[in-house]
Amino acid sequence: MSAEEAALVKRCLRGDEPAVRLLVDRFQGDIFGLCLRMLHNRHDAEDVTQEVFLRIFRSLRRWDSTRPLKPWILGIAVNRCRTWMVQRARRPETVDYLHETATTPAADDSSELVREIQAAVGELRPEYLSVFVLFHEYGQPYEDIAAALDRPVGTIKTWLHRARQEVLERLQRRGMVASPEPLTEDEL
Amino acid sequence: MSYERDEAMTCSECHDLLQSQLDGVSDGARAVLDEHLAECPQCREWHAAVRVLEEGLRLLPRPAPPAELAEHLTGRLMADFRSRRRWRMSAAAGAALAASMLLAVLASGWLKPNAVDPWPVTPDANQSIAGKPSPIEGIREGQPPTLPLAVAQAVEGITERITTEAVTPARELLPEALPMPTLGSARLFDETLDPAAAPLREARQGMSAGLEPMTTSARRAVELLLRDLPPMDADPKTGT
């Protein structure tokens, strides 16, 4: 958290449009990216991003200014995504709906690896997925993830370790991991 | 996590160490790890998978939002802000109107103990539930003052002021040298009004008739409220 963040929030609460735009520019990338990772659909990600920002601004008065803003915002985004996923699962057209591509191709020959990792992460259950993305893609420490998701740090660590395990097992099953030779004495 | 050189690492410990590696935590047990990997093909494969994952995570692109999203979001948020602000102002105005209507109902003179009441309350209406004496009865019979008395006096002061402010303009229609009418002499208007001001009397009667259901209900509601308030000498903990 910083004095600059607190001042920006105060301006937003007064309806200062440039301040609102500044806050949107600062966090829209993170929120949209997280939504896309969790929902696997760009259209849904845009809709939920808008919902997330509306919720942020409507509850901005309740933000504890002694804590950093980003984890609080990402926590709202995770919760909205999870709610959206539950609602979407009830719709019969979900199967075709989810076939829309949500991944961004990598810039080099490792596109297959990136696609496999994205697919593996996409198969994780929502709580594992959110922790994996927040840690590995958004660089959030355990403590901030725990605060954002309102869970103990130990639970977050457990979820992340299990998420990695599932991703690693899938990479192995899909043949993305070459069977390594034993290390030689020189290498040891 | 530290290991003695003669301590063999288990597979579970090896997996924990690899998890720490993915956490970005460097550990001084590298030599012991390598010894275990040299001897355990399963952990060796697991270690290889971790390295593949680390490489893939470095290559993972960050999704970019649409170019027009920021402008759309800002417009939507500002529209929502203005809508909520209008709602808050409407709610405040509505609350003020409700409060003034309540005062107008009370200004009909019910709470002043000596007021002439053309619709006297029936005896059973002043009987409280559970046999406790009504605070209003207590006031009329000169019993020791209680908290409800202070509330009644405060409301009486407010209603008298409002009534005075409402009646003052009507004085211009009355004959000169006429004493200021008070709430206590409600029949004054009937006795002294100039025939030209008869419509005032009719208006008063019509307003009283229209307010009758409201004043009766308001009277009973306030009576119930005052009865439930604890007396001034009540024990603050038990309320008795």
Chai-1 contact restraints between the chains, C-beta under 6 A:
chainA,res_idxA,chainB,res_idxB,connection_type,confidence,min_distance_angstrom,max_distance_angstrom,comment,restraint_id
A,G15,B,F81,contact,1.0,0.0,6.0,A-B,restraint_1
A,E17,B,M78,contact,1.0,0.0,6.0,A-B,restraint_2
A,V20,B,T74,contact,1.0,0.0,6.0,A-B,restraint_3
A,V20,B,L77,contact,1.0,0.0,6.0,A-B,restraint_4
A,R21,B,T74,contact,1.0,0.0,6.0,A-B,restraint_5
A,V24,B,A70,contact,1.0,0.0,6.0,A-B,restraint_6
A,V24,B,L73,contact,1.0,0.0,6.0,A-B,restraint_7
A,V24,B,T74,contact,1.0,0.0,6.0,A-B,restraint_8
A,D25,B,A70,contact,1.0,0.0,6.0,A-B,restraint_9
A,Q28,B,P65,contact,1.0,0.0,6.0,A-B,restraint_10
A,Q28,B,A70,contact,1.0,0.0,6.0,A-B,restraint_11
A,G29,B,P65,contact,1.0,0.0,6.0,A-B,restraint_12
A,F32,B,P65,contact,1.0,0.0,6.0,A-B,restraint_13
A,G33,B,R62,contact,1.0,0.0,6.0,A-B,restraint_14
A,G33,B,P63,contact,1.0,0.0,6.0,A-B,restraint_15
A,L36,B,P63,contact,1.0,0.0,6.0,A-B,restraint_16
A,F53,B,L73,contact,1.0,0.0,6.0,A-B,restraint_17
A,F57,B,L77,contact,1.0,0.0,6.0,A-B,restraint_18
A,T104,B,P61,contact,1.0,0.0,6.0,A-B,restraint_19
A,T104,B,P63,contact,1.0,0.0,6.0,A-B,restraint_20
A,A106,B,L59,contact,1.0,0.0,6.0,A-B,restraint_21
A,S110,B,L59,contact,1.0,0.0,6.0,A-B,restraint_22
A,L113,B,G56,contact,1.0,0.0,6.0,A-B,restraint_23
A,V114,B,G56,contact,1.0,0.0,6.0,A-B,restraint_24
A,V114,B,L59,contact,1.0,0.0,6.0,A-B,restraint_25
A,V114,B,L60,contact,1.0,0.0,6.0,A-B,restraint_26
A,I117,B,G56,contact,1.0,0.0,6.0,A-B,restraint_27
A,H136,B,L57,contact,1.0,0.0,6.0,A-B,restraint_28
A,H161,B,Q19,contact,1.0,0.0,6.0,A-B,restraint_29
A,L168,B,A49,contact,1.0,0.0,6.0,A-B,restraint_30
A,L171,B,A49,contact,1.0,0.0,6.0,A-B,restraint_31
A,L171,B,V52,contact,1.0,0.0,6.0,A-B,restraint_32
A,Q172,B,A49,contact,1.0,0.0,6.0,A-B,restraint_33
A,M176,B,V52,contact,1.0,0.0,6.0,A-B,restraint_34
A,V177,B,A48,contact,1.0,0.0,6.0,A-B,restraint_35
A,V177,B,A49,contact,1.0,0.0,6.0,A-B,restraint_36
A,V177,B,V52,contact,1.0,0.0,6.0,A-B,restraint_37
A,P180,B,R44,contact,1.0,0.0,6.0,A-B,restraint_38
A,P180,B,A48,contact,1.0,0.0,6.0,A-B,restraint_39
A,P182,B,A38,contact,1.0,0.0,6.0,A-B,restraint_40
A,L183,B,A38,contact,1.0,0.0,6.0,A-B,restraint_41
A,L188,B,D34,contact,1.0,0.0,6.0,A-B,restraint_42
A,L188,B,A38,contact,1.0,0.0,6.0,A-B,restraint_43
